[in-house]
Amino acid sequence: MSLNVVKGSRVNLTKDTGLKKAMIGLGWEINSSKGEDFDLDLVMFMCDQHYQCLGDSYVIFYHNLQDPEKAILHSGDNKIGGSGDDDETAVIEFRKISSNVEHIIIAVPIYEAQKRRQNFGMVHNAYIRIVDVEKGEELLRYDLSEDFSIQNAVVFAEFYRYNGFWKFRAVGEGYNHEMPGLCDKYGVEYI
């Protein structure tokens, strides 16, 4: 049974559900108005206790599909959305995550949003969902229901270690600085 979460919600995934391997799915509708298609990107920053990314190889997105330990595997880039299902995905194996990683930030910037004059106020039915890969069950869904009408990047959620377990927190913070700003926030250089 899936739980719809809202900003601030917390769930102890590995303790409460026994989750070992999760699929993160990002979906959105294609642009039905004039202009270019929306290109949302699923990005994960693998960070230490101070929310600083461990390095460039720990930023998982369409240019770096896995971390050095192969704990996270990204499916690749979808440039238009609207598949009716998850448009971009990543699979996380919690047992493989480096012991130096305390936080996994799940962010979604809109590619070239400023150039294309796009923001999340224009995107419809965007969501992040967490699926238990072993059971094939959706555990959580975080629909983008907040009004991010002027932001072009959103930190949707994070996984974080707590007393030996991985917990999930729905963050829901909008930013107006696309991928370069997110990289700066988590201490890595945008390439």
N, C-alpha and C positions, 0 to 999 in steps of 0.2 A: 504494500500500500504506500503510495507516494504522499509525501508531506509537502504542502506548499509553504515556503518560508517567506518571511518579510525581513526588511532591514533590521539587523540586530539579533535575529534568531540564531540560536546555537544548538548544535546537535552533536552528541558524542558518537560519531559514526563507528569507530572500530570497537568500542565497548558495547554499545547498545545493539548494534546490528551484526557484529562479527565481520565487518567489511575487510577484505584483504586486497581486492583489486577493483578499482572504480573507473568507470568511464565518465568523463565530463563531456557533455554535449552542449553546443551553442547553436541556437537557431534564430532565424529572423525572416521576415517577409521581404520579397524583392521590392524595389522602389516602384511604386505605381504612379508616381507623379513625374513631372518633367525632370530632366537632369540625369546624371549618371547613376548607375546602380550603387547600392550601399555595399561596401566591402568591410564587414566586421571581421576582426581577427581575434582568435582565442590565443591569449598569451598567459604564460605562467612564469612567475619569478620564484625561484627556490632560494629562500632567505634564511639568514641566521637569526638569533634571538633579538637582534636590534633592527630587524627588517631591512638588512642590507643583503643584496643578492650575492651569492658565493662567487660569481664571475660570469663572464659572457656565455660560457657553456651551460650555465644554469638558468638561462632565459630560454624557455621553450616556446617556439612559435614557428611560423612557416619557413623561416630561414635556418632554424636549428630545431630539428624534429625530436631530439632526445638529449637527455643529460648524460654525463659520463658514466653513471652507474646503470643507465638504461631503466630507470625507475619510472620515467614518464615518456610515453611515445605519442607524438602529435600526428594527426592524420594528414596534414597538409592544408594548403590554402583553398578556400572557396571564395570566389570574388563577387558573387552576386546574391547568394542566399536563396531562400524560397523553395528549397527542395521538398518541403512538407514534413521533413524530419530534421535531424541534427545536420547542420551545414558544415560545422567543423567539430572535431572530437579529439580527445586525448585520453589515453589510458594510463592510470597510475597504479603501480604495484607498491603498496606501502612498505613491505618488508625490504625492498631494494633501496629505499631512500637513504641517502647519506646521513650519518648520525649528526653531521654539522647543520643539517636543514631543520629548522624549527617552524618555519612558516612557508606555505605555498600559496602565493597570491594569484588569484584568477582574475585577470583584467581583460577588458574588451575595448580596444581603441577602434575608431573608424579610420580606415586607411585613407590618407590624403584628405581628411575632412575639411580642413581650412581651405585648401585649393578648390575642392568641389563644393564648398559652402554647405556642408552637411553637419548635422548634429543629431543627438539621440531623440530629440523632439520629433524628428521626421521618420524615425525607424519604428515599424510596427511589429508587435508580437515577438520581441526579442526575449530570450530566456537562456538560463543556464540550468542544466539538470545533472544530477548525479545518479548513475546506474550501478548497481552491484553486478559486476560482470559474471561472477560465478552463478548467481541465481537468476540473472536476466531480468531483475526487477528495478524499476525506477524507485529510488529512495527519497529524493528531494527534487523540488523544482522551484527555481527562483525566477519569477516573471518580472520583467522590467516594467513595473507599474508606476514607479516614481516619475516625476516630471524632470527629466534631464534635458530640457528644451534647448539649452545653450551649450551643453557639454558635448565633447566629441570623444571622450574616453570614460569608461566606468570601471572601477574596481568592484566587481560583483560580489566576490566572496574570498574566503581563505580557508585552508586547512591549517591547523596548528597543533603542535604536540602539547599534551597536558597530562601529567602523571602517567606517562607511558602509552597513552592512547592518542589517536588522531581525532580531533574535533573539527567541526565545520561551523563557520560563522558567516552569515549573510551580511556583507559590508554595505553595498549600495552607495558608494561615494562617486560623484561625478567630477571630472576634471576637464580642463579645456586646453590640453597640451599634447594630445595624440601620443604616439609611441615614444618619441624622444623625451617628452616630459615624464612619462612613466619610468623610463630607464633611469633618468636623473633621480627620480624619487627613491628608487631602490638601489642606487649606487653603482650602476653600470653605464658604460658608454654606448650610445646608440650608433650602430654601424650601418 
